Structure formats: C-alpha cells, structure tokens
Amino acid sequence: LITTLDPDTNIINFTAVNFGNSANYSNGVAWTNEKSSMTSYVTGLPNSPTDLGTCWEAGLQGGIDRVNQARENDNLKNNETYVLFVTDGNPNGWVDRWGNYQQQTAGLFVQAAYDAAVPKANTLAGLCHFYGIFCGDADGYAHLNDLITEAGGEDVINGDTTTAIESAFEDIATTIVNNLGAGSVVVIS
C-alpha cells in the first residue's frame, strides 16, 4: 500500500484508527504525510489480534471522524478521500439504544452489531471512496460485502491470503495515485 502510494513523490495524507472489543476506536496514527509514520503504523499491526472482539460501529465512527477532520482542514478539505475499512472479524460488539456496550461470543456474527454498523457505513459511503477489506473467514467476508455493497461503497476484497491482501492494497493504492488530487487516505484497522 505505502510503496504504491509513494508518499515521497505524491502528496498523500494518511491516518488510521484501531478498533476491537470496545465501543470506542483508538488513534492508530494521526494525519501525516511522512512515509516513515505510515510504514511504522502498518508494520506494527499485530498478526494475531488478542482482543477477540469486533465492533464495526466503532471503527466506522473513527472513519467518519477522520474524514470530517480532513474536511475541516484547509490543507486537506479539497482532496478526494479514501477509506479502507480493514477487519478480521464478524461484528459482535455494538452500543445498544441505552448507550451501553454489548458484546457476544467472539468470532460469531451478531445481527444487532451489524445493524448498528449500517448507518455508519452509509454515512462513510456518502463522504468518500469506501472500500472493505476482510482478512478472515468466508462468513465474515460475506457480511462485510453486504455492508459495503448496500452502503454504496466502491469494492470489497476478500483477503483470505497474504497475496490477496497485498494485491488488494496495491490495486486500491494505484487507483488513488491515478486519481491524484486524492490526497487523504484513512485506514481503519
């Protein structure tokens, strides 16, 4: 992804948020155009997450917040924005109507968690180029595909192998570079 984006040559602004078994996302990396910050973030991601929960709602809210930050920043607001929603799990955590975080068995699909993510996905698809990348089992891919497709997102990639994930990132990065002026990239992992 970063090699193809080539931030040493192209003006690319990058940010990332992390999400897991919480109602809140955390900062992965603040907006930056420094290749070393981008590379450090990506290489520092764990191969086997240990939190065993997936709150798509939180990750998508992080994307919305970062896209809105870009729109408020004079240096970023006129750029096309791309959100890459990367997940390795079925949605099983959500905030209920009383504002309480709920989570059911890790790894299993929970309809209430999916339903909580739908409005966030719809919002993101209206704000940016929205991609989904799934790095897990076929069941989770099918649910992410439904979410992104129904929101009107760009594409969903089934990253069932390292090669598939690398190829997906390269294809998306090539699209971004070919559309330069597309200087804002949000990666949600």
C-alpha positions in Angstrom: 0.0 0.0 0.0 2.6 2.6 1.1 5.0 1.6 -1.6 2.4 2.1 -4.3 1.1 5.3 -2.8 4.7 6.6 -2.9 4.4 9.5 -0.4 8.0 10.6 -1.2 6.7 11.5 -4.7 3.0 12.0 -4.3 1.2 14.2 -1.8 -0.6 11.7 0.3 -2.1 12.3 3.7 -2.6 9.2 5.8 -4.4 8.4 9.1 -5.5 5.3 10.8 -7.8 4.2 13.7 -7.9 0.9 15.6 -11.0 -0.8 16.8 -11.8 -4.1 18.5 -13.8 -5.1 21.6 -14.8 -1.6 22.7 -17.4 1.0 21.9 -14.6 3.4 21.1 -11.9 3.4 18.5 -8.3 4.4 19.3 -5.8 6.5 17.4 -3.6 4.4 15.2 -1.7 7.3 13.6 -2.7 11.0 13.4 -2.9 12.6 10.0 0.6 12.5 8.4 2.3 12.7 5.1 5.5 11.2 6.3 6.3 7.8 4.8 8.1 6.6 8.0 5.0 7.2 10.1 2.8 5.3 7.7 5.3 2.4 7.4 5.8 2.2 11.2 2.0 2.0 11.7 1.4 -0.7 9.1 4.4 -2.8 10.2 3.4 -2.5 13.8 0.0 -4.1 13.4 -0.3 -7.5 15.1 -0.6 -10.6 13.0 -2.9 -12.2 15.6 -5.1 -9.8 17.5 -5.7 -10.8 21.1 -8.8 -8.8 22.0 -11.2 -11.2 20.3 -14.0 -8.7 19.7 -15.1 -6.7 16.7 -17.1 -3.5 17.0 -17.5 -2.4 13.4 -19.6 0.5 14.6 -16.6 2.0 16.5 -14.2 1.6 13.5 -16.6 3.2 11.1 -17.2 6.1 13.5 -13.4 6.5 13.6 -13.5 6.8 9.8 -16.3 9.3 9.9 -14.4 11.4 12.4 -11.2 11.4 10.4 -13.0 12.2 7.1 -14.7 15.1 8.9 -11.3 16.3 10.3 -10.0 16.3 6.7 -12.9 18.3 5.5 -12.3 20.9 8.2 -8.5 21.2 7.5 -7.6 23.8 4.9 -4.8 21.7 3.5 -7.0 18.6 3.1 -10.6 19.7 2.5 -10.5 19.7 -1.3 -8.9 16.3 -1.6 -10.7 13.1 -2.5 -10.8 10.9 0.5 -10.5 7.1 0.5 -11.4 4.9 3.5 -10.1 1.4 3.7 -12.1 -0.5 6.3 -9.9 -3.5 7.2 -11.3 -6.1 9.6 -10.6 -9.7 10.6 -13.8 -10.5 12.4 -17.5 -10.7 12.2 -19.3 -7.8 14.0 -20.2 -8.9 17.5 -19.9 -5.7 19.6 -22.3 -2.7 19.5 -23.7 0.1 21.5 -27.3 -0.6 22.5 -30.1 2.0 22.5 -29.3 2.9 26.1 -25.7 3.7 25.3 -24.2 0.5 26.8 -21.6 -1.6 25.0 -22.7 -5.1 24.3 -20.6 -8.0 23.0 -21.5 -11.6 22.3 -19.3 -14.6 21.5 -16.1 -13.5 19.7 -15.9 -14.7 16.1 -19.6 -15.2 15.7 -21.9 -12.9 13.6 -24.3 -10.8 15.7 -27.2 -9.2 13.8 -27.5 -6.3 16.4 -23.8 -5.4 15.9 -24.2 -5.5 12.1 -27.3 -3.3 12.3 -25.5 -0.8 14.5 -22.8 -0.5 11.9 -25.1 0.1 8.9 -25.8 3.8 9.5 -22.1 4.5 9.9 -21.3 2.6 6.7 -24.0 4.6 4.9 -22.5 7.9 6.1 -19.0 7.0 5.1 -20.1 5.9 1.6 -21.6 9.3 1.2 -18.5 11.1 2.3 -15.7 9.3 0.5 -14.5 6.4 -1.6 -15.2 3.5 0.7 -13.6 0.1 0.5 -13.8 -3.0 2.7 -11.0 -5.5 3.1 -11.7 -8.7 5.0 -8.8 -10.7 6.5 -10.6 -13.7 8.0 -13.1 -16.5 7.2 -15.7 -16.7 4.4 -18.6 -16.0 6.7 -17.2 -12.6 7.8 -16.4 -11.6 4.2 -20.0 -12.2 3.2 -21.2 -9.9 6.0 -18.7 -7.2 5.1 -19.5 -7.5 1.4 -23.2 -6.9 2.3 -22.4 -3.9 4.5 -20.1 -2.1 1.9 -22.3 -3.0 -1.1 -25.5 -1.9 0.5 -23.9 1.3 1.6 -22.8 2.0 -2.0 -19.1 1.6 -1.3 -16.5 1.0 -4.0 -15.4 -2.5 -3.5 -14.9 -5.3 -1.0 -11.8 -7.5 -1.1 -11.6 -11.0 0.5 -8.1 -11.0 1.9 -8.0 -14.7 2.6 -4.3 -14.9 1.8 -1.4 -12.6 2.3 -1.1 -12.3 -1.5 -4.7 -11.4 -1.8 -4.4 -8.6 0.8 -1.2 -7.3 -0.8 -2.8 -7.3 -4.2 -5.9 -5.5 -2.9 -3.9 -2.8 -1.3 -1.8 -2.3 -4.4 -4.9 -2.1 -6.6 -6.5 0.5 -4.3 -3.3 2.5 -4.0 -2.9 2.5 -7.8 -6.5 3.9 -8.1 -5.6 6.6 -5.5 -2.4 7.6 -7.3 -4.1 7.6 -10.7 -6.7 10.0 -9.3 -4.2 12.2 -7.6 -5.6 15.2 -6.0 -6.8 12.2 -3.9 -4.6 13.2 -1.0 -6.5 11.9 2.0 -6.3 8.3 2.9 -8.0 6.9 6.0 -7.1 3.3 7.0 -9.3 1.8 9.7 -8.0 -1.5 11.1 
